[in-house]
Amino acid sequence: MSAENLEAFYAQLESLGEQEIRVRLARQAYGDAGHKRQLAEEWVQRKERERTAASNADMASAASRSADAAERAAKAADAQARTAKHALTTAIIATIIAAIALIVSIFGLIHITG
């Protein structure tokens, strides 16, 4: 098959699409053996590999986006943990001040009544 005929054959395969070529191969439209059948089968296999590669690239992209989202979530969790720790520290200090104020008040009452 000449290069020109080969290009025309591949153009025909492309225009018909993978599904139609599969049907034609099943019907033995390209014969049960021979050069055209082999080219058509290889073309279908190449389309499968391309689809698989595209699917793998999509999955890798999705995994990357998931990893980015997980990293952002971890950073947000760290920030929330720091805020909670600060709030706890403030609450402890407020409790200590309240306890001191209570003790001072009790001593004041004892001193006034005593």
C-alpha positions in Angstrom: 0.0 0.0 0.0 1.5 3.3 -1.0 1.9 6.1 1.5 -0.9 8.1 -0.1 -3.2 5.1 0.0 -2.2 4.5 3.6 -3.0 8.0 4.6 -6.4 7.8 2.8 -7.1 4.5 4.6 -6.3 6.0 8.0 -8.4 9.0 7.2 -11.3 6.7 6.4 -10.8 4.8 9.7 -10.8 8.1 11.6 -13.9 9.4 9.8 -15.8 6.1 10.5 -14.8 6.0 14.1 -13.6 3.2 16.4 -17.0 1.7 17.0 -17.8 1.3 13.2 -14.3 -0.1 12.6 -14.9 -2.7 15.3 -18.2 -3.7 13.6 -16.5 -3.9 10.2 -13.7 -6.0 11.6 -16.3 -8.3 13.2 -18.1 -8.6 9.8 -14.7 -9.2 8.2 -15.2 -6.2 6.0 -11.4 -6.1 5.7 -11.1 -9.8 5.2 -10.1 -12.4 7.7 -6.4 -11.7 7.2 -4.4 -9.4 5.2 -2.8 -6.0 5.3 -5.9 -3.8 5.5 -7.3 -5.9 8.4 -4.0 -5.8 10.2 -3.9 -2.0 9.8 -7.5 -1.7 11.0 -6.8 -3.9 14.0 -3.6 -1.9 14.9 -5.6 1.3 14.5 -8.3 0.1 17.0 -5.6 -1.0 19.4 -3.9 2.4 19.2 -7.2 4.0 19.9 -7.6 1.8 23.0 -4.1 2.8 24.2 -4.8 6.5 23.6 -8.1 6.2 25.6 -6.3 4.3 28.4 -3.5 6.9 28.4 -6.1 9.7 28.5 -8.0 8.0 31.3 -4.7 7.5 33.3 -3.9 11.2 32.8 -7.4 12.1 34.1 -7.0 9.9 37.1 -3.6 11.4 37.8 -5.0 14.9 37.5 -7.9 13.9 39.9 -5.4 12.4 42.4 -3.3 15.6 42.2 -6.4 17.7 42.9 -7.4 15.5 45.8 -3.9 15.7 47.2 -4.1 19.5 47.0 -7.5 19.6 48.7 -6.2 17.3 51.4 -3.2 19.6 52.0 -5.5 22.7 52.2 -7.7 20.8 54.7 -4.7 19.9 56.8 -3.6 23.5 56.8 -7.0 24.6 57.8 -7.1 21.9 60.6 -3.7 23.2 61.9 -5.0 26.7 62.0 -8.1 25.6 63.8 -6.0 23.7 66.3 -3.9 26.8 67.0 -7.0 28.9 67.5 -8.5 26.3 69.9 -5.2 26.1 71.8 -5.2 29.9 72.1 -8.8 29.9 73.3 -8.0 27.2 75.9 -5.0 29.2 77.1 -7.2 32.3 77.4 -9.9 30.3 79.3 -7.4 28.9 81.7 -5.9 32.4 82.4 -9.5 33.7 82.9 -10.3 30.9 85.3 -7.1 31.6 87.3 -7.9 35.3 87.5 -11.5 34.5 88.6 -10.2 32.1 91.3 -7.8 34.8 92.5 -10.6 37.3 92.6 -12.8 34.8 94.5 -10.0 34.2 97.1 -9.4 38.0 97.4 -13.1 38.5 97.9 -13.3 35.8 100.6 -10.3 37.3 102.4 -12.0 40.7 102.2 -15.2 39.3 103.7 -13.2 37.5 106.4 -11.3 40.7 107.2 -14.5 42.8 107.4 -16.3 40.3 109.6 -13.4 39.3 111.6 
